[in-house]
């Protein structure tokens, strides 16, 4: 296991280097940020001074090497717009995105797994047919439309939930959380449901397909013939063998929600990393964009490694030599 983790760690470093190189060189062709920083009416001398201060007068390969060296020390440069460290700017928004993603994944995983098992036991029941129809709608509807519909129903028509913002928060050390206030929880419900809708539908259908296949296996028939309790057969013998693909998809979804919840955060004006990325793209704030993509890549690589390790816990037959 240690050898496998070490190998995956080295592979992750190579991937991060490739991502950093691609991002750094591509974003050099997104436009000149000096005009925005110096102002539209800045003279050539003032623009040259801005280039010198931010190191933009150096050759691109020298800037990349300096970027890597500084990144190893936790310094990803300063934002061209706010003139503060880019990493600190992103980490300030990280708690909001993390709490939103965790709540969405918890809703999707628990509801999708439970409904998938329920539907698989009696697939032709009228109730279960209705659940599958709703899951198809959850997969088909785009996220922005789901968010707008939820706002119309719960905020406009019924006026029971807020439609934007994060609400009241509490500062605990470096972490600002909205989970400890009632107003923060109320603001979290709609964006979490919006993010969870697609993931819930995918996990439901995946669990249903896996359970229907497993329930026809001979060892399941033997378990029924032994007179084992239904919950033992379903949860211990059948569901455990379905969990590997479910855990895989859940891990990938969690990484995507952390890194790419841009649409939902924009709709609900959620002060998270996705909203910051969108603003940075509009303002051509290259240090923030590159830092964000690097952080997103690191999160996804780490989550994939954790999921691979969980395989061995779910199925003792899986070993990494």
SVG drawing of the C-alpha trace seen along z (x, -y; Angstrom):
<svg xmlns="http://www.w3.org/2000/svg" viewBox="-48 -59 63 81">
<polyline fill="none" stroke="black" stroke-width="0.4" points="0.0,0.0 2.8,-2.4 4.5,-1.8 1.2,-2.5 0.6,-5.7 4.1,-6.9 3.7,-6.1 0.4,-7.9 1.9,-10.9 4.7,-11.2 2.2,-10.9 0.2,-13.7 3.3,-15.9 3.9,-15.3 0.2,-16.1 0.4,-19.3 3.6,-20.4 1.8,-19.7 -1.2,-21.7 0.9,-24.6 2.8,-24.7 -0.3,-24.6 -2.1,-27.3 0.9,-29.6 1.7,-29.6 -1.9,-29.7 -2.9,-32.7 -0.1,-34.7 -2.2,-35.0 -5.4,-36.1 -4.5,-39.8 -2.1,-42.3 -3.1,-42.9 -0.8,-46.0 -3.4,-48.2 -6.0,-47.3 -3.5,-47.8 -1.9,-51.0 -5.1,-52.5 -6.4,-53.4 -4.6,-56.8 -1.3,-55.6 1.8,-56.7 4.3,-54.2 6.7,-55.0 4.0,-54.2 3.1,-50.9 6.8,-50.0 7.1,-50.6 4.1,-48.4 5.7,-45.6 8.9,-46.0 7.1,-45.9 5.2,-42.7 8.1,-41.1 6.2,-41.1 9.2,-42.5 11.1,-39.2 11.1,-36.4 8.2,-33.9 10.5,-31.0 12.1,-33.0 8.7,-34.0 7.6,-30.3 10.7,-29.1 10.2,-31.9 6.6,-31.0 7.4,-27.4 10.1,-28.4 7.7,-30.7 4.8,-28.2 7.0,-25.7 7.2,-28.2 3.4,-28.8 3.7,-32.1 1.6,-32.1 1.9,-35.8 -0.3,-38.8 -3.7,-39.5 -3.4,-42.1 -6.7,-43.7 -6.8,-43.6 -3.0,-43.5 -3.1,-40.8 -1.7,-37.3 -3.7,-35.2 -3.6,-32.1 -4.9,-34.0 -7.7,-35.4 -8.8,-32.0 -8.4,-30.4 -10.6,-33.1 -13.4,-31.9 -12.7,-28.2 -14.8,-27.6 -18.0,-28.8 -17.4,-26.5 -16.3,-23.6 -19.4,-23.7 -21.6,-24.0 -20.0,-21.0 -20.0,-18.9 -23.7,-19.5 -24.5,-18.8 -22.5,-15.5 -24.1,-14.4 -27.6,-15.0 -26.8,-13.3 -25.0,-10.3 -27.6,-9.5 -30.7,-10.2 -29.3,-8.6 -28.1,-5.5 -31.3,-5.0 -33.6,-5.6 -31.5,-3.4 -31.8,-0.5 -35.5,-1.1 -36.2,-1.2 -34.1,1.9 -36.2,4.1 -39.5,3.4 -38.6,1.8 -42.0,2.1 -44.0,0.5 -45.8,-2.7 -44.0,-4.7 -40.6,-3.5 -41.5,-4.3 -42.3,-7.9 -38.9,-8.1 -37.1,-7.0 -38.9,-9.6 -37.9,-12.3 -34.3,-11.1 -34.3,-11.4 -35.5,-15.0 -32.7,-15.6 -30.1,-14.4 -31.7,-16.3 -32.3,-19.7 -29.2,-22.0 -28.0,-23.3 -28.8,-27.0 -32.4,-26.1 -32.8,-23.9 -31.5,-26.8 -33.9,-29.3 -36.9,-26.9 -36.0,-26.5 -35.7,-30.2 -39.1,-30.7 -40.8,-28.1 -39.2,-28.6 -38.3,-32.3 -40.8,-34.0 -44.0,-31.9 -43.7,-30.6 -41.2,-33.1 -39.8,-30.6 -36.1,-30.5 -33.6,-33.2 -32.6,-33.4 -29.0,-34.7 -26.0,-35.3 -24.5,-33.2 -26.4,-34.6 -24.9,-35.1 -21.6,-33.4 -19.3,-32.7 -15.5,-33.1 -13.7,-30.1 -10.0,-30.7 -9.3,-31.0 -12.5,-29.3 -15.7,-31.3 -18.7,-29.0 -22.4,-29.4 -23.4,-26.0 -23.6,-27.3 -26.3,-29.9 -29.9,-29.3 -29.7,-32.1 -26.6,-30.5 -28.4,-27.1 -31.4,-28.6 -29.2,-30.3 -27.4,-27.0 -30.5,-24.9 -31.3,-26.1 -27.7,-26.1 -27.0,-22.8 -30.1,-21.2 -29.3,-22.8 -25.8,-21.2 -27.1,-17.9 -29.9,-17.4 -27.7,-16.1 -25.4,-14.1 -28.4,-12.6 -30.0,-11.4 -26.7,-9.9 -26.1,-8.0 -29.7,-6.8 -29.6,-5.3 -26.1,-3.8 -27.1,-2.2 -30.3,-0.8 -28.5,0.7 -25.8,2.2 -28.3,3.6 -30.5,5.2 -27.5,7.0 -26.2,8.1 -29.6,9.3 -29.7,11.9 -26.4,13.5 -26.2,17.0 -24.8,16.0 -27.7,13.6 -30.2,16.4 -28.2,18.6 -28.5,15.9 -32.2,15.7 -32.5,19.5 -30.6,19.5 -33.4,17.4 -31.3,14.3 -33.0,11.1 -33.9,8.9 -31.8,6.0 -28.8,8.3 -29.1,9.6 -29.7,6.2 -27.3,4.1 -24.5,6.5 -24.3,8.9 -25.7,6.9 -25.1,3.2 -21.4,3.7 -20.7,5.1 -22.3,2.1 -20.4,-0.5 -17.2,-0.6 -18.6,-2.4 -20.8,-4.5 -17.8,-5.6 -15.8,-6.3 -18.5,-8.6 -19.1,-10.3 -15.4,-11.1 -15.2,-12.5 -18.4,-14.5 -17.0,-16.0 -13.9,-17.2 -16.0,-18.7 -18.3,-20.5 -15.3,-21.9 -13.6,-23.1 -16.4,-23.9 -19.6,-25.1 -19.3,-28.3 -22.8,-28.4 -24.6,-27.7 -22.5,-30.2 -23.2,-32.8 -27.0,-32.2 -27.2,-32.4 -24.4,-35.0 -22.6,-32.6 -19.3,-34.1 -17.2,-31.1 -14.2,-30.2 -16.3,-29.7 -17.7,-33.2 -14.2,-34.5 -12.9,-32.6 -15.6,-34.1 -14.8,-37.6 -11.1,-37.0 -11.7,-35.8 -13.7,-39.0 -10.9,-41.1 -8.1,-39.0 -6.5,-38.5 -4.1,-35.8 -2.4,-35.0 -5.8,-34.2 -6.9,-32.1 -3.7,-30.0 -3.7,-29.6 -7.3,-28.5 -6.7,-25.9 -3.6,-24.5 -5.6,-24.2 -8.5,-22.5 -6.1,-20.0 -4.5,-19.3 -7.9,-18.7 -9.1,-16.3 -5.8,-14.4 -6.0,-13.9 -9.6,-12.8 -8.9,-10.2 -6.1,-8.8 -8.4,-8.6 -11.1,-6.9 -8.5,-4.3 -7.5,-3.6 -11.1,-3.2 -11.5,-0.4 -9.3,1.9 -11.5,1.1 -14.7,1.9 -13.4,5.0 -10.7,7.0 -9.9,8.8 -8.4,5.5 -4.7,5.1 -2.1,2.7 1.2,4.4"/>
</svg>
